[in-house]
Amino acid sequence: MIVQQVVLNSRPGKNGNPVAENFRLEEVSISDTINEGQVQVRTLYLSVDPYMRCRMNEDTGTDYIAPWQLSQVVDGGGVGIIELSKHTNLTKGDFVTSFYWPWQTKAILDGNSLEKVDPQLVDGHLSYFLGAIGMPGLTSLIGVQEKGHVTAGSNQTMVVSGAAGACGSLAGQIGHLLGCSRVVGICGTQEKCLILTSELGFDAAINYKKGNVAEQLRESCPAGVDVYFDNVGGDISDTVISQMNQNSHIILCGQISQYNKDVPYPPPLPPAIEAIQKERNITRERFLVLNYKDKFEPGILQLSQWFKEGKLKIKETVINGLENMGAAFQSMMTGGNIGKQIVCISKDISL
C-alpha cells in the first residue's frame, strides 16, 4: 500500500524560527497486512500545536516528550477512521484519536495506542477532538480549575494572552463560565480582537502590536488582574504580572514567545518582575495537563455539554492537504490561526 507521509527534513536550531521547509512530503510503501491487536486507519485530521516546537530540537528539554528524528515520520494529535481491525475492542468504521498519530494518509497502528471517540459529543465535527473537545480544551478547563482559583461571585478579573489561539480562545470563555466577572484578551490583530469581543464573549481585547499595552491593560482592568492565563511569556507577561493583585494566580499554560530561544522552561522572570511576584504572593506554578488524567473524562463531558448548549464557541483555522503540514505549523507559530489550527487530510468517512 502506497501512502504519503511527512518527515522531519531539517531542524531549525534551538534559537531558530521553524519554516515549512523543515518538513518534507514523501511517498512510501507500507504493509497491507495487519497483525493481531493492530488496526489500519485512514487519517482525517491532524493537529499542529506550539509544544511541537521543542520536538524539532535534538533534545526537547523535557522527559515526557520525545524529539522527532530527522528523515523519520512526524507525529502528533490525530483523528481517523478504522478501515481494518484485528483488535478486540475496535471495529471497522470506529473513529479513533491518538496523541502520537503519524503524519501520513494511512497507517497500521497498535489498537491499544488509540482511543475511541463518539462523534455525538462534537455533533459530528471530528476535528474538535483535536481542539475544544480534546487536549487544548482539557488544558484550558483543568488549568483554570486547578491553577486559577476562580470563585464565582468574587468579582475576579482574568487576563488571557494568546487569547485568539487554541487554548486562549477557550480559556477566556471558561473563565466566565466558572465565575470570573471580567475577562480581557491580548492578541495580535484587530480582527482577532473583534472576534474575541463580538463572538467569544470577552469583555475587552488588547492588540499588543498597537499602542501601549500597559495603559490599555490599566483601562481594561481597573480593579487589577486576579487570574492570568499565560500562553506567551516574555514582555507581555511581564506587563500583566506588574498589574496583578495581591494573592493572584498565573496559569502557566505556554510561553510561545520563548519557544524559539534556548531558555529553560518555564523561563525565569526578570528580577524586577520576580520581585513583584514574590511581594504580592502571586502563584506561578508549572502546569502540565498530563498530570491530571483522572479529570480527562469528566472534563471532555463538561466541554461537550457547554458546546452543545451554545455556551462554548469553537473557532478553527483549517488548512487542507498533508502537503501543507509544514506551512500550517509555520503559520500557527507566527499567529496565523484563529482558534485551533487543524489540517484536514480527508473528509471521506465512507468505507
N, C-alpha and C positions, 0 to 999 in steps of 0.2 A: 504494500500500500504506500503510495506516494503522498507525503504531507508537506506543507510549508511550515517552517519554524523560524523563530528569531533567536539569534545567538548574540552574545556579547562580543562585539568586534574590537573594541578598544576601551581602555579606562581613561576617564577624564583627568585622573590625578587627584590627590586629596584636596588640592586647592583650586581645581578647575571647574568650569561650568559644563555640565553634560550637554551633548548635542545629539541630534538624531543619528549622526554617523557613528556614534558609539555602538550602535546596534546594526545587525546585518540579517537580511532575509535569505534563507536557504531552502532548497527542496531536498528532502531526504526520504529514503525508503525505510518503513518500519514493518514489523511482522504483522501478518494478517491473522495469526493465531493468538488466542489468549489462554492463559493457564488458569487453574483453579484459584479463585479468590480475586481474579482480575476482571476489569471491565474495559470495553472500548468506548471512548467518549468522543463526541463532536463538540468542539468549543463554540460557545455562543457569545460570551462577553468576557473581556479581560480588563483588569484594573491596573492603573498606574498611580502610585502613591509616593509622597515625599520620602517616606522611610527607605524607599528603594535606593535612594542616592548613596547611602552607606554601603549597599551591596555591590556598587560599582567599584569600590576600593578593594585592594588585596586583603585588607583587614577591616572588618566592619566596625570595629571598636566596641562590639557587644558580644556577649556569649550566647545570645538566643537567636541571632540572625546570621546565617552563613553568607559569605561573599559569593557572587556569581563568578563563574570561571570563564576565562577567555575561550572563545570558539565553542562554548557549550550553550545549550538551550537555556534561555532565561525563564524564570518562573515567578509567580505572584498570585494574587487573588483571581479566581476564575469561576465561571459558571458554565455548565454544559449539559448535554443530554446523553444518556446511555444508549448506545446502539447495539451492543452485545454485552452479555454478562455471564460470568461464571462465579458470581458472588452470591451467597445465600440470601443476603438482605437487600440486594439491589437488582432491579429488573429493567429490561428494555423499556425505554420511554421515561424512566425516572429522571428528574432534574437534580443535579448534584453540584456542590461547590467545594472548593479547597483553597487554602491559603498558599499552597505551593503548586498551582496549576501551571503546566508548561505552556510557554507562548508558542503554541502550534495549533494547526487547524483540527487535527485529530490526535488522539494519544491512547496508549494502553496504560492503565493506571491500576495500582493496588486499590481494591474496593474499600479497604479499611482506612485509606487516607482521605476518603470522600465523605461528605455529609449530605444526606438527602434534604432537599428543601421543598416546601409546599408553595406552589405558585399562588394559592389563595391569599397567603399572608401579604403579598405585594400586588394583589389584583392583576396578576399576570405580567407585571413589569419585572422580569427576571433579573435585569441589571441592578435593581435596587438591593439585591442580596450582596452586592459588592460596595454598596454605599449606605444609604439611610437605614436599611433593614439588614445591615451587615456590620463589618468591623468598624467603619467610621461612625456609624450610628451608635454602636455599643461604646466606642471610645468617648463620644460626646456625652452620652447619657451617664455612664458609670463615672466618667471624670467629674461631671457636675455633682453627681450624687455623693461620691466618695471624697472629693477634694475641695468642692465648692462651698460646702456647709451652708447651703441655701435654706432659709427658714421662711415659709410663707407668712406674709403679714408683717415682716420686719423691715419693709421698705429698702431692700438691698438694691444697689446698682451693680450690674455686671457689664464689663467691657470684654469684647471678643476681638482679638487680632486675627488676620487672615480670615475675616468674617464671611467672605463670599466663597470660601473653599469647601471641601467635602465635610470636614468636621465643624468648621466655624459657622457655616450656614445652618447647621443643625443645633449646635451648642447654644446659640442665642435664643432660638425658639424654645429649646428645652429649659433654659434659664427662666423664661417667662412661665412655662407650664409648671415648673416646680416652685414658683413663688416669687421670683425677682420682680420688683415693681418697675424697674427701668433697665433696658438693655441697649447698649451702644456698640456698634460695629466699626472696625477700622479695616479699610481695604484700599485698593489702588486705582480705581477708576470711578468716574461719575456714574457710569452705567451700573456698576456693582452697588454703589451707594443707593441708587434709586430702587434697585431690586430688593435690597435689604429692608428699606423702609416701606415700600409700596406692596411687596409680595410676602415678605418673610416676617413681618411684624416687629422689626427692630424700631425702637423709639427715635433713634438718630444714627447717622452714619458719617464717618470722617474719611475723606480721601487724603491719605498721608502724603500723596505727591503734590497736594495743593495747600498752600497756606501753612500756618503754624500749628502743628499737631497739639502741642501743649495748651495753646489758647483754645483751640476747638474742643479739646477734651474738658477743659475747665467749664466751658459754656454748656457742653452736653451732659456733664456730670457735676452739677452744682453742689451736690452733697458728698462729693468724693466717690471713690471706687471701693466697693466691698468685695467683689469677686472678679478675678481677671482670668479669662480663658485664653492662654497664651499659645498661639500657633507659630509665632515668628521669631521671638527673641530680638536681640540687637537693640538699636536705638529706640524703636517703637516701644518695646517692652520697658526700657529704662524710663521713658517718658510716662508710661502708665503707672509704673511702680511708684514714681515720685509723687503721684496724686492719690495713692491708695490710703485708706483709713487705718486706724489702729485695729489690730486683730483681724485684718482682712486676709483673703486667701487667693493664691495663684494656683491655677490648674495648669500644670506644665505638660501640655499635650504635644507640642512640637516646637522646633526652633529653625524653621526653614531658611531664615536669613543666614544661618550659620553652617548649613549643610555642605557648602562648597569650600569650607575652610577647615584646616586641620586643627580643630579645637576639641577638648573633651566634651562629653555630653552628660548632664546639661552644662552649657558654657557658664563659666563663673561670671558673676555680675561685676561691673566696675566698682571700685572701692566706695565711692560716694553713694551709689545705689544700694550696695550691700549694707552700708551703714543705716540707710533708711529702712531697709527690710528688717534689720535686727531691732532697731529703735522702736519701730511700730509693731513688732511681733507679727510680721506678715509670713504666713506659711508658704513655702516654695519647695515642695517635695516632688521628686521624680514620680511620674505616673505611667504605669505600664498596664494596659488593659488585659494583657495575657495573664496577669496575676489574679484576675477576678473571674475565672472561667465558670465558677458556680453561679454567677449572675448573668451569664450569657442567655440562657433560655428565657427567664422572665424578662430580661431586657429586650430581646427580639419581639416577644409578645406585646410588650408595652409600646415599643416603637411602631409596630404594625397597627396596633389599636389607634394610636394617635394619628397615624397616616390615614387610616380608613375613616376616622371621624373628621378629617379635614383640619386637624389641629397642627399637624406637622407637614409643612410644604416641602417638597423634594425638588431640588434643581440638579440637572445633569448637563454635562457637555459631552456629546457623543461624537466620536470620530470613527469612520468606517474603514475596515480593512487591516489585516495583520501587518501589511507592508508599512502601515503608518504608526506602529507602536512607538518607534523612536521619536517621531515628530510629536506624538501625543505626550510622551514623557517630557520632552524638552518644553513643550507648551505649558504643561502643568507646573513645572519647576520655575517658570517665569510668570506665573499668574494668568495664563491664557484661558483658564477654565472658570466657569461659574458653577458652583456646586461640585459634584463628583465628576472627575474625568474618567470616562469609560471608552473602551474601544470595542465596537461591535464586529465580531468575526463572522457570525452567521445569524440570520434571523429565522432560518428554516428549522422549525421544530417538528416537521413531519418525519416519519421513519420509513 
